[in-house]
Amino acid sequence: MEQIITVSWVLGLGIIGINLYYLSTGFIGWLIHSSLPKAANVLIGIVVFPLMAVYISAILYLMFRKDRVVTFKEATKVDPNASEHHLEEGISHSDDQEVLSLDGIPPTEDLASVPSE
């Protein structure tokens, strides 16, 4: 699991670095070779460079923010012998106990029992 996270971070940082490199060199190359007057190039630079800074800061924010929602649930180990024993013994859940599936999520209704229109 930790190797996947490390590889994901390395690949993500590589892609972000490549994007930033080509964004900045492409824009600066365009400014240098532009046929616009120098005053127009200065104004464009004054507008675009802060936008690039906002872009970089947004990327950094998304990289280092703390997730407030749990998006990953660790797998739980289930003893297959225990479930077979319950089936063989005919043990069922009591009516007041909520039935949960193996991963702790309530089971969905079977589509075969949904009335068709």
N, CA, C and O atoms as a GROMACS GRO file, in nm:
protein
  468
    1MET      N    1   0.083  -0.120   0.000
    1MET     CA    2   0.000   0.000   0.000
    1MET      C    3   0.086   0.125   0.000
    1MET      O    4   0.061   0.220  -0.075
    2GLU      N    5   0.189   0.125   0.084
    2GLU     CA    6   0.274   0.244   0.093
    2GLU      C    7   0.355   0.263  -0.034
    2GLU      O    8   0.387   0.376  -0.070
    3GLN      N    9   0.389   0.154  -0.103
    3GLN     CA   10   0.463   0.167  -0.228
    3GLN      C   11   0.377   0.233  -0.335
    3GLN      O   12   0.427   0.312  -0.416
    4ILE      N   13   0.250   0.201  -0.336
    4ILE     CA   14   0.159   0.261  -0.433
    4ILE      C   15   0.148   0.411  -0.409
    4ILE      O   16   0.148   0.490  -0.504
    5ILE      N   17   0.140   0.450  -0.284
    5ILE     CA   18   0.131   0.592  -0.251
    5ILE      C   19   0.258   0.664  -0.292
    5ILE      O   20   0.253   0.774  -0.347
    6THR      N   21   0.374   0.604  -0.265
    6THR     CA   22   0.501   0.666  -0.301
    6THR      C   23   0.514   0.680  -0.452
    6THR      O   24   0.553   0.786  -0.501
    7VAL      N   25   0.481   0.576  -0.526
    7VAL     CA   26   0.487   0.583  -0.672
    7VAL      C   27   0.390   0.687  -0.725
    7VAL      O   28   0.422   0.760  -0.819
    8SER      N   29   0.270   0.696  -0.667
    8SER     CA   30   0.171   0.795  -0.709
    8SER      C   31   0.222   0.936  -0.687
    8SER      O   32   0.206   1.022  -0.774
    9TRP      N   33   0.284   0.962  -0.572
    9TRP     CA   34   0.339   1.095  -0.544
    9TRP      C   35   0.451   1.129  -0.642
    9TRP      O   36   0.456   1.241  -0.693
   10VAL      N   37   0.540   1.035  -0.668
   10VAL     CA   38   0.652   1.061  -0.759
   10VAL      C   39   0.600   1.090  -0.900
   10VAL      O   40   0.644   1.185  -0.964
   11LEU      N   41   0.505   1.009  -0.948
   11LEU     CA   42   0.448   1.032  -1.080
   11LEU      C   43   0.372   1.165  -1.087
   11LEU      O   44   0.384   1.239  -1.184
   12GLY      N   45   0.295   1.194  -0.984
   12GLY     CA   46   0.220   1.319  -0.980
   12GLY      C   47   0.312   1.440  -0.980
   12GLY      O   48   0.288   1.536  -1.054
   13LEU      N   49   0.416   1.436  -0.898
   13LEU     CA   50   0.511   1.548  -0.893
   13LEU      C   51   0.584   1.563  -1.026
   13LEU      O   52   0.613   1.674  -1.069
   14GLY      N   53   0.616   1.451  -1.090
   14GLY     CA   54   0.680   1.458  -1.221
   14GLY      C   55   0.591   1.523  -1.325
   14GLY      O   56   0.637   1.608  -1.402
   15ILE      N   57   0.465   1.486  -1.328
   15ILE     CA   58   0.370   1.545  -1.423
   15ILE      C   59   0.350   1.694  -1.395
   15ILE      O   60   0.347   1.775  -1.487
   16ILE      N   61   0.336   1.729  -1.268
   16ILE     CA   62   0.320   1.870  -1.232
   16ILE      C   63   0.444   1.949  -1.270
   16ILE      O   64   0.433   2.060  -1.322
   17GLY      N   65   0.562   1.893  -1.246
   17GLY     CA   66   0.686   1.962  -1.283
   17GLY      C   67   0.697   1.984  -1.433
   17GLY      O   68   0.736   2.091  -1.478
   18ILE      N   69   0.661   1.882  -1.510
   18ILE     CA   70   0.664   1.896  -1.656
   18ILE      C   71   0.564   2.002  -1.701
   18ILE      O   72   0.597   2.085  -1.787
   19ASN      N   73   0.445   2.002  -1.645
   19ASN     CA   74   0.344   2.104  -1.680
   19ASN      C   75   0.394   2.244  -1.649
   19ASN      O   76   0.383   2.334  -1.732
   20LEU      N   77   0.450   2.262  -1.530
   20LEU     CA   78   0.499   2.395  -1.493
   20LEU      C   79   0.615   2.439  -1.582
   20LEU      O   80   0.622   2.556  -1.620
   21TYR      N   81   0.705   2.347  -1.615
   21TYR     CA   82   0.818   2.380  -1.701
   21TYR      C   83   0.770   2.427  -1.837
   21TYR      O   84   0.811   2.534  -1.884
   22TYR      N   85   0.683   2.349  -1.902
   22TYR     CA   86   0.636   2.387  -2.035
   22TYR      C   87   0.545   2.508  -2.032
   22TYR      O   88   0.544   2.586  -2.128
   23LEU      N   89   0.469   2.526  -1.928
   23LEU     CA   90   0.385   2.645  -1.916
   23LEU      C   91   0.471   2.770  -1.909
   23LEU      O   92   0.446   2.867  -1.980
   24SER      N   93   0.573   2.769  -1.823
   24SER     CA   94   0.656   2.888  -1.807
   24SER      C   95   0.747   2.912  -1.927
   24SER      O   96   0.756   3.025  -1.975
   25THR      N   97   0.814   2.808  -1.978
   25THR     CA   98   0.903   2.829  -2.093
   25THR      C   99   0.825   2.864  -2.219
   25THR      O  100   0.871   2.944  -2.300
   26GLY      N  101   0.707   2.804  -2.236
   26GLY     CA  102   0.624   2.838  -2.352
   26GLY      C  103   0.578   2.982  -2.348
   26GLY      O  104   0.580   3.052  -2.450
   27PHE      N  105   0.535   3.028  -2.231
   27PHE     CA  106   0.488   3.167  -2.221
   27PHE      C  107   0.603   3.265  -2.237
   27PHE      O  108   0.589   3.366  -2.307
   28ILE      N  109   0.716   3.238  -2.173
   28ILE     CA  110   0.830   3.329  -2.186
   28ILE      C  111   0.880   3.330  -2.329
   28ILE      O  112   0.915   3.437  -2.381
   29GLY      N  113   0.886   3.215  -2.395
   29GLY     CA  114   0.925   3.210  -2.537
   29GLY      C  115   0.830   3.289  -2.624
   29GLY      O  116   0.872   3.357  -2.717
   30TRP      N  117   0.702   3.279  -2.594
   30TRP     CA  118   0.604   3.356  -2.671
   30TRP      C  119   0.623   3.505  -2.649
   30TRP      O  120   0.616   3.583  -2.744
   31LEU      N  121   0.648   3.547  -2.526
   31LEU     CA  122   0.671   3.688  -2.497
   31LEU      C  123   0.795   3.741  -2.569
   31LEU      O  124   0.793   3.852  -2.621
   32ILE      N  125   0.901   3.662  -2.572
   32ILE     CA  126   1.026   3.707  -2.634
   32ILE      C  127   1.009   3.721  -2.785
   32ILE      O  128   1.059   3.816  -2.844
   33HIS      N  129   0.940   3.628  -2.847
   33HIS     CA  130   0.927   3.627  -2.994
   33HIS      C  131   0.799   3.692  -3.043
   33HIS      O  132   0.766   3.682  -3.161
   34SER      N  133   0.726   3.758  -2.956
   34SER     CA  134   0.600   3.822  -2.994
   34SER      C  135   0.628   3.950  -3.073
   34SER      O  136   0.725   4.021  -3.048
   35SER      N  137   0.540   3.976  -3.169
   35SER     CA  138   0.554   4.098  -3.249
   35SER      C  139   0.476   4.214  -3.187
   35SER      O  140   0.465   4.320  -3.249
   36LEU      N  141   0.424   4.196  -3.069
   36LEU     CA  142   0.351   4.304  -3.001
   36LEU      C  143   0.447   4.409  -2.951
   36LEU      O  144   0.566   4.380  -2.931
   37PRO      N  145   0.399   4.531  -2.931
   37PRO     CA  146   0.486   4.634  -2.873
   37PRO      C  147   0.529   4.595  -2.731
   37PRO      O  148   0.462   4.516  -2.665
   38LYS      N  149   0.640   4.650  -2.687
   38LYS     CA  150   0.694   4.615  -2.554
   38LYS      C  151   0.595   4.645  -2.443
   38LYS      O  152   0.586   4.570  -2.346
   39ALA      N  153   0.519   4.755  -2.456
   39ALA     CA  154   0.421   4.790  -2.352
   39ALA      C  155   0.313   4.681  -2.340
   39ALA      O  156   0.271   4.649  -2.229
   40ALA      N  157   0.270   4.626  -2.453
   40ALA     CA  158   0.170   4.518  -2.452
   40ALA      C  159   0.228   4.393  -2.388
   40ALA      O  160   0.160   4.325  -2.311
   41ASN      N  161   0.355   4.362  -2.419
   41ASN     CA  162   0.420   4.245  -2.358
   41ASN      C  163   0.430   4.261  -2.207
   41ASN      O  164   0.411   4.165  -2.132
   42VAL      N  165   0.460   4.383  -2.161
   42VAL     CA  166   0.470   4.408  -2.018
   42VAL      C  167   0.334   4.390  -1.952
   42VAL      O  168   0.324   4.327  -1.846
   43LEU      N  169   0.229   4.444  -2.013
   43LEU     CA  170   0.094   4.430  -1.956
   43LEU      C  171   0.050   4.283  -1.953
   43LEU      O  172  -0.009   4.237  -1.855
   44ILE      N  173   0.079   4.211  -2.060
   44ILE     CA  174   0.043   4.069  -2.063
   44ILE      C  175   0.119   3.994  -1.954
   44ILE      O  176   0.063   3.908  -1.886
   45GLY      N  177   0.248   4.027  -1.938
   45GLY     CA  178   0.328   3.963  -1.834
   45GLY      C  179   0.275   3.995  -1.695
   45GLY      O  180   0.275   3.909  -1.607
   46ILE      N  181   0.231   4.119  -1.675
   46ILE     CA  182   0.177   4.160  -1.545
   46ILE      C  183   0.049   4.082  -1.513
   46ILE      O  184   0.022   4.054  -1.396
   47VAL      N  185  -0.028   4.048  -1.614
   47VAL     CA  186  -0.153   3.974  -1.591
   47VAL      C  187  -0.126   3.823  -1.579
   47VAL      O  188  -0.182   3.758  -1.491
   48VAL      N  189  -0.040   3.769  -1.666
   48VAL     CA  190  -0.026   3.624  -1.674
   48VAL      C  191   0.061   3.567  -1.562
   48VAL      O  192   0.029   3.461  -1.509
   49PHE      N  193   0.170   3.635  -1.524
   49PHE     CA  194   0.255   3.581  -1.419
   49PHE      C  195   0.183   3.564  -1.286
   49PHE      O  196   0.204   3.462  -1.220
   50PRO      N  197   0.100   3.658  -1.241
   50PRO     CA  198   0.022   3.631  -1.119
   50PRO      C  199  -0.077   3.515  -1.135
   50PRO      O  200  -0.102   3.442  -1.040
   51LEU      N  201  -0.132   3.500  -1.255
   51LEU     CA  202  -0.222   3.386  -1.279
   51LEU      C  203  -0.145   3.254  -1.268
   51LEU      O  204  -0.197   3.154  -1.217
   52MET      N  205  -0.022   3.254  -1.317
   52MET     CA  206   0.061   3.134  -1.304
   52MET      C  207   0.092   3.107  -1.157
   52MET      O  208   0.097   2.991  -1.115
   53ALA      N  209   0.114   3.213  -1.079
   53ALA     CA  210   0.140   3.197  -0.936
   53ALA      C  211   0.016   3.140  -0.866
   53ALA      O  212   0.029   3.057  -0.776
   54VAL      N  213  -0.103   3.185  -0.905
   54VAL     CA  214  -0.227   3.131  -0.848
   54VAL      C  215  -0.242   2.983  -0.885
   54VAL      O  216  -0.283   2.902  -0.802
   55TYR      N  217  -0.207   2.949  -1.008
   55TYR     CA  218  -0.212   2.810  -1.052
   55TYR      C  219  -0.119   2.723  -0.968
   55TYR      O  220  -0.158   2.616  -0.922
   56ILE      N  221   0.003   2.769  -0.948
   56ILE     CA  222   0.101   2.694  -0.869
   56ILE      C  223   0.054   2.681  -0.724
   56ILE      O  224   0.066   2.574  -0.664
   57SER      N  225   0.002   2.789  -0.668
   57SER     CA  226  -0.045   2.783  -0.529
   57SER      C  227  -0.167   2.691  -0.516
   57SER      O  228  -0.182   2.623  -0.414
   58ALA      N  229  -0.254   2.687  -0.617
   58ALA     CA  230  -0.368   2.596  -0.613
   58ALA      C  231  -0.321   2.450  -0.617
   58ALA      O  232  -0.377   2.365  -0.548
   59ILE      N  233  -0.219   2.422  -0.697
   59ILE     CA  234  -0.165   2.286  -0.702
   59ILE      C  235  -0.105   2.248  -0.567
   59ILE      O  236  -0.128   2.138  -0.517
   60LEU      N  237  -0.029   2.340  -0.508
   60LEU     CA  238   0.030   2.313  -0.377
   60LEU      C  239  -0.078   2.292  -0.270
   60LEU      O  240  -0.064   2.205  -0.185
   61TYR      N  241  -0.184   2.372  -0.275
   61TYR     CA  242  -0.294   2.355  -0.180
   61TYR      C  243  -0.357   2.216  -0.194
   61TYR      O  244  -0.381   2.148  -0.095
   62LEU      N  245  -0.384   2.176  -0.318
   62LEU     CA  246  -0.446   2.045  -0.340
   62LEU      C  247  -0.355   1.931  -0.299
   62LEU      O  248  -0.402   1.824  -0.258
   63MET      N  249  -0.223   1.952  -0.309
   63MET     CA  250  -0.130   1.847  -0.270
   63MET      C  251  -0.124   1.828  -0.119
   63MET      O  252  -0.115   1.715  -0.072
   64PHE      N  253  -0.128   1.936  -0.044
   64PHE     CA  254  -0.100   1.927   0.099
   64PHE      C  255  -0.221   1.946   0.189
   64PHE      O  256  -0.206   1.949   0.312
   65ARG      N  257  -0.341   1.959   0.133
   65ARG     CA  258  -0.458   1.974   0.219
   65ARG      C  259  -0.490   1.841   0.286
   65ARG      O  260  -0.453   1.734   0.237
   66LYS      N  261  -0.558   1.850   0.398
   66LYS     CA  262  -0.598   1.730   0.472
   66LYS      C  263  -0.738   1.688   0.426
   66LYS      O  264  -0.829   1.771   0.418
   67ASP      N  265  -0.754   1.561   0.396
   67ASP     CA  266  -0.886   1.511   0.356
   67ASP      C  267  -0.976   1.506   0.478
   67ASP      O  268  -0.936   1.460   0.584
   68ARG      N  269  -1.098   1.555   0.461
   68ARG     CA  270  -1.194   1.554   0.571
   68ARG      C  271  -1.294   1.440   0.555
   68ARG      O  272  -1.369   1.411   0.648
   69VAL      N  273  -1.294   1.374   0.440
   69VAL     CA  274  -1.386   1.265   0.415
   69VAL      C  275  -1.303   1.138   0.398
   69VAL      O  276  -1.200   1.138   0.332
   70VAL      N  277  -1.350   1.031   0.458
   70VAL     CA  278  -1.281   0.904   0.444
   70VAL      C  279  -1.314   0.846   0.308
   70VAL      O  280  -1.430   0.816   0.279
   71THR      N  281  -1.212   0.831   0.222
   71THR     CA  282  -1.234   0.780   0.088
   71THR      C  283  -1.178   0.640   0.071
   71THR      O  284  -1.192   0.580  -0.036
   72PHE      N  285  -1.115   0.587   0.175
   72PHE     CA  286  -1.056   0.454   0.166
   72PHE      C  287  -1.089   0.378   0.293
   72PHE      O  288  -1.075   0.430   0.404
   73LYS      N  289  -1.133   0.256   0.276
   73LYS     CA  290  -1.165   0.173   0.391
   73LYS      C  291  -1.076   0.049   0.386
   73LYS      O  292  -1.074  -0.023   0.286
   74GLU      N  293  -1.003   0.025   0.493
   74GLU     CA  294  -0.912  -0.088   0.500
   74GLU      C  295  -0.992  -0.219   0.496
   74GLU      O  296  -1.096  -0.232   0.560
   75ALA      N  297  -0.943  -0.313   0.420
   75ALA     CA  298  -1.011  -0.442   0.406
   75ALA      C  299  -1.004  -0.517   0.539
   75ALA      O  300  -0.903  -0.514   0.609
   76THR      N  301  -1.114  -0.585   0.571
   76THR     CA  302  -1.118  -0.664   0.693
   76THR      C  303  -1.111  -0.811   0.656
   76THR      O  304  -1.163  -0.853   0.553
   77LYS      N  305  -1.046  -0.888   0.741
   77LYS     CA  306  -1.036  -1.032   0.716
   77LYS      C  307  -1.158  -1.101   0.774
   77LYS      O  308  -1.199  -1.074   0.887
   78VAL      N  309  -1.215  -1.192   0.697
   78VAL     CA  310  -1.332  -1.266   0.738
   78VAL      C  311  -1.294  -1.413   0.747
   78VAL      O  312  -1.230  -1.467   0.657
   79ASP      N  313  -1.335  -1.476   0.855
   79ASP     CA  314  -1.309  -1.618   0.872
   79ASP      C  315  -1.413  -1.696   0.792
   79ASP      O  316  -1.531  -1.695   0.830
   80PRO      N  317  -1.375  -1.763   0.684
   80PRO     CA  318  -1.476  -1.833   0.603
   80PRO      C  319  -1.540  -1.949   0.678
   80PRO      O  320  -1.654  -1.984   0.649
   81ASN      N  321  -1.471  -2.009   0.773
   81ASN     CA  322  -1.528  -2.120   0.850
   81ASN      C  323  -1.641  -2.073   0.940
   81ASN      O  324  -1.736  -2.148   0.965
   82ALA      N  325  -1.630  -1.951   0.990
   82ALA     CA  326  -1.734  -1.900   1.079
   82ALA      C  327  -1.865  -1.881   1.004
   82ALA      O  328  -1.972  -1.915   1.057
   83SER      N  329  -1.859  -1.828   0.882
   83SER     CA  330  -1.984  -1.806   0.808
   83SER      C  331  -2.045  -1.939   0.765
   83SER      O  332  -2.168  -1.952   0.763
   84GLU      N  333  -1.962  -2.039   0.730
   84GLU     CA  334  -2.016  -2.170   0.694
   84GLU      C  335  -2.085  -2.233   0.815
   84GLU      O  336  -2.190  -2.296   0.801
   85HIS      N  337  -2.025  -2.216   0.933
   85HIS     CA  338  -2.084  -2.273   1.054
   85HIS      C  339  -2.222  -2.213   1.079
   85HIS      O  340  -2.316  -2.284   1.113
   86HIS      N  341  -2.233  -2.081   1.061
   86HIS     CA  342  -2.363  -2.017   1.082
   86HIS      C  343  -2.466  -2.068   0.983
   86HIS      O  344  -2.583  -2.085   1.018
   87LEU      N  345  -2.425  -2.093   0.860
   87LEU     CA  346  -2.519  -2.142   0.760
   87LEU      C  347  -2.561  -2.285   0.792
   87LEU      O  348  -2.679  -2.320   0.779
   88GLU      N  349  -2.466  -2.369   0.833
   88GLU     CA  350  -2.497  -2.507   0.864
   88GLU      C  351  -2.587  -2.520   0.986
   88GLU      O  352  -2.673  -2.607   0.991
   89GLU      N  353  -2.567  -2.434   1.084
   89GLU     CA  354  -2.645  -2.439   1.207
   89GLU      C  355  -2.782  -2.374   1.191
   89GLU      O  356  -2.869  -2.392   1.275
   90GLY      N  357  -2.800  -2.299   1.082
   90GLY     CA  358  -2.926  -2.230   1.063
   90GLY      C  359  -2.944  -2.112   1.154
   90GLY      O  360  -3.056  -2.071   1.182
   91ILE      N  361  -2.833  -2.056   1.201
   91ILE     CA  362  -2.840  -1.940   1.290
   91ILE      C  363  -2.873  -1.817   1.206
   91ILE      O  364  -2.806  -1.788   1.107
   92SER      N  365  -2.975  -1.747   1.248
   92SER     CA  366  -3.012  -1.625   1.177
   92SER      C  367  -2.999  -1.507   1.272
   92SER      O  368  -2.986  -1.523   1.393
   93HIS      N  369  -3.003  -1.389   1.215
   93HIS     CA  370  -2.994  -1.267   1.296
   93HIS      C  371  -3.129  -1.239   1.361
   93HIS      O  372  -3.234  -1.270   1.306
   94SER      N  373  -3.124  -1.180   1.480
   94SER     CA  374  -3.250  -1.144   1.546
   94SER      C  375  -3.313  -1.026   1.474
   94SER      O  376  -3.245  -0.953   1.401
   95ASP      N  377  -3.441  -1.006   1.494
   95ASP     CA  378  -3.513  -0.901   1.423
   95ASP      C  379  -3.467  -0.761   1.462
   95ASP      O  380  -3.470  -0.670   1.379
   96ASP      N  381  -3.425  -0.742   1.586
   96ASP     CA  382  -3.387  -0.608   1.629
   96ASP      C  383  -3.241  -0.576   1.593
   96ASP      O  384  -3.199  -0.461   1.609
   97GLN      N  385  -3.166  -0.672   1.546
   97GLN     CA  386  -3.026  -0.649   1.510
   97GLN      C  387  -3.019  -0.617   1.360
   97GLN      O  388  -3.076  -0.688   1.277
   98GLU      N  389  -2.949  -0.508   1.326
   98GLU     CA  390  -2.936  -0.469   1.186
   98GLU      C  391  -2.842  -0.565   1.115
   98GLU      O  392  -2.734  -0.596   1.166
   99VAL      N  393  -2.882  -0.611   0.998
   99VAL     CA  394  -2.801  -0.704   0.921
   99VAL      C  395  -2.701  -0.624   0.839
   99VAL      O  396  -2.738  -0.533   0.765
  100LEU      N  397  -2.574  -0.660   0.854
  100LEU     CA  398  -2.469  -0.592   0.778
  100LEU      C  399  -2.398  -0.694   0.690
  100LEU      O  400  -2.388  -0.811   0.725
  101SER      N  401  -2.350  -0.648   0.577
  101SER     CA  402  -2.273  -0.736   0.492
  101SER      C  403  -2.134  -0.751   0.551
  101SER      O  404  -2.105  -0.696   0.657
  102LEU      N  405  -2.048  -0.827   0.484
  102LEU     CA  406  -1.916  -0.858   0.539
  102LEU      C  407  -1.829  -0.736   0.559
  102LEU      O  408  -1.746  -0.734   0.650
  103ASP      N  409  -1.846  -0.634   0.477
  103ASP     CA  410  -1.760  -0.516   0.491
  103ASP      C  411  -1.824  -0.406   0.576
  103ASP      O  412  -1.771  -0.295   0.579
  104GLY      N  413  -1.932  -0.433   0.644
  104GLY     CA  414  -1.992  -0.337   0.735
  104GLY      C  415  -2.091  -0.242   0.670
  104GLY      O  416  -2.139  -0.149   0.735
  105ILE      N  417  -2.121  -0.262   0.544
  105ILE     CA  418  -2.215  -0.175   0.473
  105ILE      C  419  -2.347  -0.250   0.462
  105ILE      O  420  -2.348  -0.369   0.428
  106PRO      N  421  -2.459  -0.183   0.490
  106PRO     CA  422  -2.588  -0.253   0.481
  106PRO      C  423  -2.611  -0.309   0.341
  106PRO      O  424  -2.580  -0.241   0.243
  107PRO      N  425  -2.664  -0.430   0.329
  107PRO     CA  426  -2.687  -0.487   0.196
  107PRO      C  427  -2.796  -0.412   0.122
  107PRO      O  428  -2.888  -0.357   0.184
  108THR      N  429  -2.785  -0.410  -0.010
  108THR     CA  430  -2.888  -0.344  -0.092
  108THR      C  431  -2.998  -0.443  -0.123
  108THR      O  432  -2.981  -0.564  -0.112
  109GLU      N  433  -3.111  -0.389  -0.162
  109GLU     CA  434  -3.225  -0.473  -0.196
  109GLU      C  435  -3.196  -0.545  -0.328
  109GLU      O  436  -3.139  -0.486  -0.420
  110ASP      N  437  -3.234  -0.669  -0.338
  110ASP     CA  438  -3.212  -0.746  -0.460
  110ASP      C  439  -3.297  -0.688  -0.571
  110ASP      O  440  -3.414  -0.657  -0.551
  111LEU      N  441  -3.238  -0.674  -0.689
  111LEU     CA  442  -3.311  -0.615  -0.802
  111LEU      C  443  -3.426  -0.704  -0.847
  111LEU      O  444  -3.522  -0.654  -0.907
  112ALA      N  445  -3.418  -0.833  -0.821
  112ALA     CA  446  -3.526  -0.922  -0.864
  112ALA      C  447  -3.655  -0.895  -0.787
  112ALA      O  448  -3.764  -0.923  -0.837
  113SER      N  449  -3.643  -0.840  -0.666
  113SER     CA  450  -3.763  -0.815  -0.586
  113SER      C  451  -3.822  -0.676  -0.611
  113SER      O  452  -3.924  -0.642  -0.552
  114VAL      N  453  -3.759  -0.595  -0.695
  114VAL     CA  454  -3.811  -0.462  -0.724
  114VAL      C  455  -3.922  -0.477  -0.827
  114VAL      O  456  -3.902  -0.538  -0.931
  115PRO      N  457  -4.040  -0.421  -0.797
  115PRO     CA  458  -4.151  -0.436  -0.894
  115PRO      C  459  -4.122  -0.357  -1.021
  115PRO      O  460  -4.073  -0.244  -1.016
  116SER      N  461  -4.154  -0.418  -1.136
  116SER     CA  462  -4.135  -0.348  -1.264
  116SER      C  463  -4.262  -0.273  -1.298
  116SER      O  464  -4.371  -0.307  -1.251
  117GLU      N  465  -4.247  -0.172  -1.380
  117GLU     CA  466  -4.364  -0.089  -1.415
  117GLU      C  467  -4.436  -0.142  -1.532
  117GLU      O  468  -4.536  -0.083  -1.574
   0.00000   0.00000   0.00000
